[in-house]
């Protein structure tokens, strides 16, 4: 290895910091409400301890700090403090905190499928985006009745999404109540029997030698799809399952029915979804409810939601582990958000990099990096690969 190659990691870090500095010279940063009452924290390119307990009094102070230091990671507190610059938490005098939901692809059960090679990481990112979409639309805007102006949705710049809820009614919630909200979304402790409508009734039967005997018949029905809470979530999921089955034919239909344990059931797809479900045996109903809950569960990072002193990434800042921008979006834009195109902060000027990975990696459909290669790729891809520590800047000509 030449001397130039030996210092490539150092020059790579310097290159990234300079690119970040250029970005911050004209970047549009989304400051949180009451930013002067927030604690700020930053990680530099050398790693080590976070520079936190920082306080800013003006917008220009923040912009100048970012331009001067070009940090690898930039954060602000979810909390509001009377004295945000104090070193001790007790001296900061907590006044309230935004409610934060952090959805990270690494926390999904399907992450095990990625490790086993069953699905791609890109597919996992689709899953976490879909979960965030359901969190926003089904839970926050739906069940909780929030208005979109009460929240801020961001791509984290890494492997997930953040949803900041800032309606006044949540600011004073204690940690325990916030954790219960996370439990609600995962379905933890959910009584599956309470999801369906109890349509049971008592019927009289003539018993030889005993006269008339009353028996209670346990009957459960599918709730309307516009029901609140988990009843509506499960009803919509089960309805979508039946809609999907109507579109399947042949082997695909057989396999899906086996997966749902309905292969021996004679289903009349001309019936409505509620009628199909209501006519199933109780054991098949229970199985479909379990499947629906599993597929509809949302997995926010519980410690983040419950922590009223947490620091969260600054919208508009760059993520030092990817070079991507912490990007804000509307609930509509979330539906088809692609981080590898919409969170890119750099251009197409070619940069020569040296691969240091042992297996192929990619930046979505933008670029692919093979092991032990030296290639020229667009700057946006080069910065992504180098920030991920998958490549170094080539110094040799």
N, C-alpha and C positions, 0 to 999 in steps of 0.2 A: 504494500500500500504506500502510495506517495505521500509526501508531507501535505500537499494540497488536499488530498482525500481525508487525511486525519483531521484537518481543521474544518472540513465541510459542515459537520454538525453545529459548530460555533457560528459559522457564517450563515447557516440556515436560520438560526435563531435571530441573528442580527437582521437578516433580510426580512423575516416575518414582522419583526418589530417596526422596521422602517415602513413597510407596506401598511401596517396598522396606523402608523403616525400620519401617513398620507391620507388614509381614509378619514381619520378624525379631524383633519384640517377643514373638511367641508361636510361632515356627516350630519344627518338629521337625527337627533336623539329625542326620544319620547320621555320626557321627565314625568315622574309620578306626581300625583297631587301632593301638596304640602311638602315639597322636596326638602325644604329647609328644616323640617322636623324629622327627617330620615337619617339613619346612620348609613354611611357608604363604606364599601370595602373593595379592594383591588388586589389582584395577584399579578406579579411581574413575570417577566420571561425567564428569570432564573429560578422560579419556584420558591420554595421556602414558605415563611409565615405570611398570611394575608395582612396587608395594610388596611386595617379596619378602624372603626371609631372615628372615621373622617366625617366632617361636617362642612356643608357648603351653604353659603348665604345668598348667592346669586347664580343665575344661569351662566353667566360668563366665567365664573369660577370653575364650574364643572367642565365647560368646553375647553378652557385653557389647561386644566389638569389633564384631560384626555389627550389634547394635542401634544403636551409636553412629555408625558410619561408613556403614552401609547401602551397601556397595560394589556396583558394577555386576556384577562377576565375582569369584568366590571359588574359590581352588584350594588343594590340598595336594600335597606331593610324593608320588610313588609309592615313593620311597626312604625308608629308615630311616637316621638319622644319629646319631652320638655327640654332635655339636654342631650341631644343625640351624640355630641362629641365626647361625652364622659367615658372614661375607660371602664368603669364598673357598671354592670347592668342596673343595680339598685339605684345608682345615682342618675341614670338616664331618665327615670320617671316615665314609665310606660303610659301612653294615652289611648292606645287602641291599635288594631292591626288589620290590614286587608286579609281577606280569606283567600288562600292560595291553593290551587290544585296543580300538582306537578305530575304529568303523565310521561313516563319514561319507558321507551321500548325495552330496556333491559329488565324491567320489572314484570313484563308480560309472561304468562305461562308458556307462550309459543317460543320464548327465547331458547328453550331446550330443543325445539325443532330446528332452530337455526344452527345450534351447536352440532346437531346430528346430521346436518346437511339436507334436511327434509324440505325447508323453505329458505328463501334468500333473506338477507337483512333488509333489502328494499321492500319485500313483502311485509316484514315485521313493522317497518315504518308506516306502511299503509294501514296496518292494524291499529297502531297507536293513534294515527290521525282519525280513523273511524271512531275509536273510543272517545277521543276528545270531542268529536262532532256530536256524539250521543250525549256526552256530559253536558255540553252547551245547550243542545236543542231539547233533549228529552228531560233532563233533570233541572238545569238552571233556568232556562226560559220556560220549560213546561211545568214540571212538578212544583218548582219553587216560585214560579211566577215572576222572575226577575225581568228587567228590561235590559236590552243590549247595552244601553248607556251605563249600566251598573257594573260592567265588566270590561276587561281588556284581555284579548286572546293573543298569545305570541308563540311563535316557533322558538324553541330555546336556543337554537344555534347548534345543538348537538344531536340528541336522539329522542327528542320529544317535544312536548308543548306545555306552556304554563297558562293557566286561566286565573286572572286577578279579579276577585269580586270586591267591589268597593261601595256597595250600598250601605248606608249608615247603620242599618239594623244588624250587620254582621261584625262591625268593627270592634265591639266590646265582647264578642264571644270568647269564653275561656277555652283552653286547650282541649279539655274533655269533650265539649260540645262539637268542636271542630273534628275530632277523631271519630265521633259518632256519625258525622256526615260521610266520612270515608267508608265507614262500615256499611252505611246504607247503600252506597254505590257498588260495593262488592257483593252485596246480598248476604253479608255475614250475619248469622243469627236469624235469617229470614225463615218464617214459618210458611212452608210451601202450601199447607192446607188452607191458609187464609187468603191466598192469592185469588182462588176461584170463587165464584158465586155459590153460596150454599143454597141449593134448590131442593134439599131433602124434604120429605113429607112422610106422614104417617098413613098407613093403609091397613084396612081390616081384611083379615083372612079367616075363612071358615076352616076350623081344625076339627076333624072327626073325633067325636067323643069329648071335645073340650069347648065347643061353641066358637065364639068369635074371639080372635086374638089380634091385637094391634101390633104392627111392626113399623119401625122407622126405617125408611129407605134412604140410604146415603146417595144423594145426587149432586154432582158438581157441574157447573156450567162455566163456559168461557166468558169473562167480563167483556164489555164493549171496548173497542180499541182506543177510545178516547178517555178511558178511566184514568184516574190519577195514580201516581206511585207505581209500585211494582206490578199491580194488577194490569194497568195499561201497558207497561213495558212488556210483560209476558204475553199478553193478548196480541200485541202487534207482532211480536217475534213469532208466535205460533201461526198467526195468519200468514206471515211471510213464508213460513215453511210450507204451508199448504199451497200457496201461490206458486212456490218454486216447484213443488211436485207436479202441478198441472202442466208445467212446461217440459217435463222430462218424459223420455220414451225409452223403451227397450231396456238394455243393460244398465243404463244410467239410473232409470227409475227403480229398477230392482235393487241396485246397490244402495241407493238412498233410503229406500224403505227398510232394508236390512239394518242400516245404520240407526234408523229411528225405531227399530223393533216393531215395524208395522207391516212386515212382508206377508203376514198371514191374515191381514185385515182387508175386507172388501170395502174400499172407499169409493163413494159416489162423488166424483169431483164436480158434478153439476150442482151439488148442494153448496150452500154458503159455508164459509170457514167455521162459523160458530156451530152450525148444525153438524158438520163433520166431527168437530171436537166433542160436542155434547153427546154424540151417539157412540163414542168410543168407550170401551170398558175402563173401569177406574184405574187399573194398573197402567194402561196405555196413556191415560190422561196424566198420571203422575210422572211418567217417564218423559213426556213431552214438556211438562212444566220444568223438570230438572234440566233438560237440555236447553230450554229457553233462558232460564236463569243463568246457566253457565255461559251461554253465548252473549247474553246482554250485560253481564257484569262489567263494571268499569274499575280499573285498578290505579287510582291515584296513589302517589307516594304518601303513605299515612304520616310518617314523621314530619314531612314538609307541611302538610295541612294542619297538623296539630301544634306546630312550633310558632309561637307568636313573636319570636325574636329572630326568625330566619332571615337570611339575606337572599335575594332573588336577582336574577340577571337583569341588567338594565336594557330595556327595549331600545333598539338602534345600535347597541354596542356589538362588538365582534367577539366570537367565541374562539379563544386561543387554541382549542383542541380541534378545530375544523376550519377556521377562517370564514365561517358563515355568519351572517348577520342575525341577531336576535330580532325577528321580524314580526310586526303587529299585523293583524288581519281582522276582517269582519267575520261573523259567523257564516256568511254566505261564501266568502273566500276560502274558509277552512275546508269546505266540502271537497275541493280538488286541489288543495295546496301541495305544491311540489318543492321541497326545500332546495333541491339541487338546481333549480332554475330561479325560484322566486326569492331565495335567501342569499343569493350570490352577490358579493360586494365588489368583485374584481373583474377585469376584462379578459381579452383574448390574445394579448401580446404573448408570444412564445417564450417559455422559460425552460432551460435544460435542467433536468433533475436525475438523480441516481436512485433507483429503487433499492430499498433495504428490507423488503417484505419476503416472506418465504412461500407465499401463495398469492394468486391474483387478487387484486382489490379494484374497486371501481368507485367513481363519483357518479352515481346514477347512470344516465346514458351519455354523460358529458365526456368521460374519458376512463380508460382502463389501464391499470399498471401491472405489469408482469414482473416476476422475480428477476433479480440480477440483470437489470437492463438500464441503459441510459437513454432517455427519450426527451424530446421537446413537446411540451403540452401547453395549452392555453394557461395564462397566469392564474385564472380562477381555479383550474384543476391542480396546478402546481402547488398553490398555497394550501389547498385542501389536503393534498397528499403529504406535504411537509408538516402541516399543523397536526395531522393525524400520526406523525412520526413514522410514516411509511416510505419517506423519500428524503433525500438531502439535496441541497443546491449544488450543482456541479461547478467547480472552480476551474477544472482543467479545460483547455480549449482543444 
